[in-house]
Amino acid sequence: MAYTDLTTKNFNETLDNNEIVIIDFWAEWCGPCIQFAPIFEKVAENNPDITFAKVNTEEQQAIAGQYGISSIPTLMVVRDGIILLNQAGSLPEEKLGELIAHVKGLDMDAIRKEIAEEEE
């Protein structure tokens, strides 16, 4: 298994202790979630330098509620503790790979500066 199951016990710790975390919010009854699972797992196996995680929205309703997950599957991408993407829908393998390359290439200092300017 190339991903971590997230719960309220390990969610914050996982985000705090890993540079890049890609989270798949899903549920057992969700057809599109089931279809996306093998793509997510394959991309996770091909990117061991990134933390891939799954949140079962039925079992972890507090996490789903905290992040406004109202539709599944939803992908969330976090780098350096900053949520860069929180978007419903699955991605084909190629697009998920492109997203990862984009996230790896981001200048996080520039993003932190931009966020600080918006908050002022």
N, C-alpha and C positions, 0 to 999 in steps of 0.2 A: 504494500500500500504506500503510495507516494504522497499521501496527504495526511493531515491531522484533522481529527474531529474536534470541533470547538464547542465548548460549553461555557456557562457562566464562570466556571472555575478556572479555565485556562485562556479565555478570550483576550483579556487585557494583557496578560503576560506574553502571549504569542505576538500580539501587535507591538508591544514594547521591546521585545528581545530579538526581533528579526527585521532586517532592512526592508525587504519587500515581502508582502503577504498578499496572496490572491485568494479570495474567499468565494466559494460557491454556496449561496443560500438555496436550499432545496427542500423537497418533501417526498416521501415514498409514493404518494398518490399522484404525483405530478409527472405526466407523460413527457413533456419537453425536458424535465430535469433528468429523467432516466435516459433519454436520448443523448443529453449533453455529458453525462457522467463518464463514458469512455474517452471522450475528447479531453475532458479535464484531466483525467488520470494519465493519459498518454503525454500530454504537454507537461504535466507535473514530473513525470519520469524523465523527460528530456531536459528539464531545468532544475537540477538538484541544488542549485545555488539560491533558489527562491523557495519560500515557504508557501505551500498550497494547503488550503484548509477548507473544510465543509461545515456548514451549520444547518442542521436539520431544524427547519422552522417550526415543525410540530412539537419537537422536544425542547427547543430553546426559544420559546416565544418572547422571553424578555429581551434577548439579543435582537431578534427580528424587529420587535417594537422599538427598541432604542435607536435602530438605524433606519427606521421607516420602510422596512421591507413589506411591500403590499402586493407584490407580484413575484412569482418565481418561475424559472430560475432567475436569480439576480447575481451579478458579479460585482464584487467590491475589490478594489485594488488600493492597498495602503503601502506607502513608502515613507520611511522615517517617521512613522506615526501620523502621517497626513493622508487623509482619504483623497485619492486622485480620481477614483471612479466609483460610482454606486449606481449601476444601471441594470434594469430588468432585461432579460433575454439572454439567450445563449449565443455563443460565437462559433463559427467553424474553426477547425484547428489552425488553419493558415492565419485567420484574423486574430486569434488568441496569441499566436506567435508574434505577429506584428505589434500587438498591444504590449507584450512583454518587452520587445526590443525598444519600443518607444519609452516605456517606463524606466528601463535601465539607462537610457540615454538622457534622461531629464537632468537639468541643473537644479538640484534641490535647494541650493542657496538662493537662486533667483526666485524659486517658488515661495520659499519662506519669506523673502523680502516682499514679494507681491502680496502675500497674505497679510503681512504686517501693515503694509500701506493701505489695504482695504479696510483693516480694522480701525485705523486712525480716524 
